[in-house]
């Protein structure tokens, strides 16, 4: 019985590792869309006269953040920059 449980646990560990890698790759592929969507929602809540300026500023801000997942790290700071949350 212990051998069967050990084999089952090993298979489950391998499947979990493969699934987490697939999930991470999918998130990395969808990341730019998510960041653009949240930014456009934030810009849409601003007064008309500020939208263009903040859109450009937030594009520049997000471009400065390094890495594949850096844009997601910058999203919470939209609230600090004027996104009414």
C-alpha positions in Angstrom: 0.0 0.0 0.0 2.8 2.4 0.8 4.5 1.9 -2.6 1.2 2.7 -4.4 0.8 5.9 -2.4 4.4 6.8 -3.1 4.0 6.3 -6.9 0.7 8.2 -6.9 2.4 11.1 -5.0 5.3 11.2 -7.5 2.9 11.3 -10.5 0.9 14.0 -8.8 4.0 16.0 -8.2 5.1 15.7 -11.8 1.7 16.7 -13.1 1.5 19.7 -10.7 4.9 20.9 -11.8 3.9 20.7 -15.5 0.6 22.4 -14.9 2.1 25.3 -13.0 4.6 25.8 -15.8 1.8 25.9 -18.4 -0.2 28.3 -16.2 2.8 30.6 -15.8 3.4 30.7 -19.6 -0.3 31.5 -20.2 -0.1 34.4 -17.7 3.0 35.7 -19.3 1.3 35.6 -22.7 -1.8 37.4 -21.4 0.1 39.9 -19.3 0.3 42.8 -21.9 -3.4 42.6 -22.6 -4.3 42.7 -18.9 -2.0 45.7 -18.3 -3.4 47.6 -21.3 -7.0 46.8 -20.2 -6.6 48.0 -16.6 -4.8 51.1 -17.8 -7.6 52.0 -20.2 -10.1 51.4 -17.5 -8.2 53.7 -15.2 -7.8 56.4 -17.9 -11.5 56.2 -18.6 -12.4 57.2 -15.1 -10.5 60.4 -15.3 -11.9 63.8 -16.4 -11.8 64.3 -20.1 -9.1 67.0 -20.0 -6.7 64.7 -18.1 -7.1 61.4 -20.0 -4.6 62.0 -22.8 -1.9 63.2 -20.4 -2.3 60.3 -17.9 -2.5 57.8 -20.7 0.9 58.9 -22.0 2.3 59.2 -18.5 1.2 55.7 -17.5 2.5 54.2 -20.8 5.9 55.7 -20.0 5.7 54.5 -16.4 4.9 51.0 -17.4 7.6 51.0 -20.1 10.2 51.7 -17.3 9.3 48.6 -15.3 11.6 45.7 -16.3 10.7 42.1 -16.9 7.8 40.1 -18.3 5.6 40.5 -15.2 6.7 44.0 -14.3 3.6 45.7 -15.7 1.4 43.7 -13.3 3.6 44.9 -10.5 2.9 48.5 -11.5 -0.9 48.2 -11.7 -1.7 48.8 -8.0 0.1 52.1 -8.2 -2.5 53.5 -10.6 -4.6 54.2 -7.5 -1.8 56.3 -6.1 -1.4 58.2 -9.4 -5.1 59.2 -9.5 -7.1 56.2 -10.3 -10.2 56.5 -8.1 -10.5 53.2 -6.4 
